[in-house]
Amino acid sequence: MMRGWKTCGALLLLASTFALRGQSGGTATSQIAAPQLPAFDVASIRPYSKSDMMIGVRTTDDDVTISGMPMHMIIREAFGVTNDRLLGEPGWGGTSRYDVEAKVAPEDVPKLKQLSQEQRWAMLVPVLEDRCALKFHHETRELTVYTLVVAKGGPKLQASKPTGSEMKQAPPRNTMALSDKGFTMSGDGASIASIAHMLSREIGSTVVDKTGLTGTYDYTLEFAPENRASMPMMRPRDGSDSPAPEAQGPSIFTAVQEQLGLKLEAKKEPVDVVVIDHIEQPSAN
C-alpha cells in the first residue's frame, strides 16, 4: 500500500502504484456494482486553496486523500479510463482543482484492505454522483488503440536484479517527472503491463501489451510531450506568465523504440467509453 505524499513544485511526480490498472476487462460500472465494494462513510470535495502546482495522493487503511487534483483527473481515475475514453466533460474539469477526503466506517476497514487500487478509485464515483450531481452513460466508439510490441533488434530494457531471500522484496515502482525540458518516465521492478499503462496515460489512448515479455524491468524513458497545450504543469519556475521554454527530446513514439527497444503500433478498435451527461461544481459539504 502506498503511503505518504507524492508531490513537487516545478516537477510533477506521480507514482503509478495508486493508479495502476489493466487496459482491458470490465467497465467501471461493473466495478462499482461489485458487492465487495464498501461505500465511503464520510467524504468531502473542496476547491484547492493554494496557488502552487502540487498534486498529492495518499491512502491509508481507512481513507483516501487527494490534494490539488483537477476534476478531469479525478473522474478519469474513478472510471479507470484513458483521456480518449472520457467524453462530454465541461471546460472547468481540466482547470478547476480540488481536495478530496474520503473515509470508510470502522467496520469496513477490513473490506477496504482487500480491494485493489482500481476498486478504491471506483469507490469515488458515488461520491461524485452525490457531491457533483454526476450523471453518465457508456457507449461503444471506434477509437485508436496502440499495441506495444518488441521492435526490430529486440528489447533494450534492463532486467530487474533479484533480491536475496533475506531481503524484503521492494514493490514495483513507476514514476513520471515533468520539467521544462520534458518528461522522464522511470521504473524499478516494473512489468511490461505497468509500462503500457504509463504510456497510455501520456498518449491519452489505450495501450495493450503484446510483447510477450513476462519479466520485471528497470528503465528510464526521456521524451518531449506530444501536446504542450494540454500540460498545465509546464510553467516557468519564476511563476511568471511568459511561455515556458520548448521541451527538448524525441517524441514518445521515437523514444519508446530507441530507448526501450519496443514499438507502438496504432489500429482502430471498438472500445467502451464513458460519456458525461451532467456534472456540476461540487456542492457544499
N, C-alpha and C positions, 0 to 999 in steps of 0.2 A: 504494500500500500504506500502511495506517495504521501509524504508529509512535508509541511513547510511550504514556503513561497518560492515561486519561480518568476522572478521579476528583474527588470533592469531599466535604465533610463534611456540612453541613446540606442541601446540594443533591445531587441525583443527576444526573449529566451523562453520558449515553451517546451516542456518535456512532453513527449508523446505518450508517456506511461498512462496518463489520465485519460487521453482521448483515443487511444488505440482501439480499433475495431476492424472487423473484416469488411471487405468491399462487396461481399455478396451475402445472400441469406435473407432472413425475414425483414419486413419493414419495421419502422418504429412503432406502427400500430400494434403489431404482434408482440413487440417487446413490452409495450405499455399494458396490454391486456393480460400478460402473463400473470398468473395468480400469485407467484412468489414475490412480486414487486410490492413492497410496502409503500405507503404514501408518506410524504413529509408531514410531520405533526405541526411544525411551525416553519413558515417561510416568509421572506421579505425580499422585495426588489426595490432598490433606491437608486436615484441618479448618482453617478460617481462625482464626488465633490472636488477632486483635485484636478490640476491642470497638467500634470505630467502624463507621460505615455506608458505608464506601467500597467501590466496586466498580471493578475495573480490568481492562482487556483490552489486550494488546499482541501484535502479530505482527511477526516478522522474516522473513528469507529462509529460516530453517530451523526456526522454532519458533512455538508459540502459548503465551502465558502469561495465565492468568486469576487474578484475586485477589478474594476475598471474595464470590463469586457464589453465590446459593442454588442448590441442586441442581435445583430446578424449572426455573430459567432455563437452566442448562447443558443439561438434557435437551431442553427446548423448542427451543433454538437448534440443538442437534445434529440434531434431526429436521426443523427448518425449518417448524414449525407454530405456529399461534396457540394461546392458552390453552385454547380450547374444543375443540381437536382433539388434546389430550393428556389421556388418561383413565387412571384407576387408580393414580395416584401415592400413596405413603404420606404421612401428615401431616408427617413431618420434611422432606420435599422442599422445602417452602416456607420453612422456618425455619433449617435447617442450611446453613451457608455453607462454601465450600471454595476452596482454591487448586489450580489445575491447571497443570502444566508438561508440555508435550509437544514432543518434538523428533524430526525425521526424520534418517535416516542421511545422511552427506555425499553419497552417490551419488543420493539422492532430492531434493536441493535444487532441481535444475532442474525436476523434476516439480511440486514444491510451488509454485514461482513461477508456473506456468501455470494453477493452479487458481483458481476463483472463491472468494470468501469463504464462500459456501454450502457448497462442497465441503470447505473446510478445517474448517468446523464439523462436517460429516458424518463426517469422519475421527475424531471423538471418540466415535462410537457404539461401535466395537470396544473403545475404552479403558474405557467404562462397562460393557460386557459382561465385560471381564476383571477390573476392579477392584471393580465393584459387583454382579456376577452378574446384570446386567440381562437380562431376557427380555421380549419384546414381540411383538405381532402387529398387523396392520392390519384395520380394519373399515370399512364404509360406514355412516355415520349421517346422518340428516336434521338439519341444523343451520341456524341463521340466518346468512346471508351478506349483507353490505352492498355495495350498488353505489354508487360515487361518481360523481355526475353534476353537470352545471352547473345551478345554481339559477336561478330566475327573476330577471332583472336582469343576469345574466352574471357571469363570474368577477371577483374583486377581487384576484387575485394580481398581483404586480409582476414583469414580465418581467426576467430577469437581463440586466445590461448586458454587451455583448460586450467582450472584452479585445482589445487591439491585437495584431497578429501578432508583434510583438517581445516580448510578454509571455507567460510560461508560463501556460497555462490552469490555474486552480485546480480541484481535484477537487470534485465536488458534496458538499455537507455538509448533514446533517440532525441536529439535536440535540434532546434533551429535558431540561429542567431542572425540578426539583421543589423547592418550598419550602413553608413553612407557609401560603402564600397560594394554592397550587395549582400547575398546570403551565404552562410556557411551551414550546411546540414551535416551532422556527425552522429555517430552511434557507436556503442560498445555492446558486444554480445547481441547484436540485432539480427532478427530473422529477415529474410527477403520480404515476407509479407508485411512486416512493420516498415521496411523501407518503402515498399509500394504505397503504404498508407501515407507516409510523409510526403511522397511525391504527389499523390492525389490532392493533398491539401494545397500544395503550391500551384499545381497546374489548374486546379479547380474542376477536374474531371476524374471519374473513377479510373484507377489503375489496378489491373489484375495481374497477379504474379503467375507467369507461365515459364519461369526459368528452369524449374526442376531442381533448384538448389535447396537443400534441406538443412544446411549448417547454420551457424551463427557467425556474425562478422563484425569487425571493427572497420569503420570507414569515415572518410571526410569528403564532402562534395561541395565545391565552391562554384557559384554561378550568379549571374545578374538576374534580377526579377524580370518576368515577362511583361508585366504591366505596372509601371511606376505609379500611374494614376490611382491604382487600387491599393496602394501601400501607404496608409496614413502615418506609419511609423517613420518613414524616411523624411525627416525634418532636420534642419541644421542644428548642430549641437548648441548653438548660442540662443536657440529659441526664436530666432527671427523668422519673418515670413518670406525671406529670399529662398529661391529654389535650392534644393539640395544638389550637390554635385552629381553628375551622371555616374551611375554604378558601372564598374568595370567587370569584365569577365564574360565567359561564354553563356549561351542560353542554357536552360536546364536540360534540354534535349541533347545538346552537344556535350555538356558536362557529364551526363549520365553515361554516354558512350565512351568518352575519352578517359574519364576518371574512374568509373566503376566497371567498365567492360560490359555494360548492359545496354539495352536499346528499348525505346518506347515506340511502339507501333500503333497507329490510330486506326479505328474502324467504327462504323456506325452500328449501334445495337439498341433495341427497345429496352428501356430501363424504367424503374419506378421513380417518380418524382413527387415531392411534397409541394402542394400549391397553397399558399397562404390566402385565405378568403377574407380574413379580417384580423387586425391586431391593433391595439391602442397602446399609447404610452402607459406604463404601469400605474395602476390605481394606488391610492393611499393605503399604506399597510396598517 
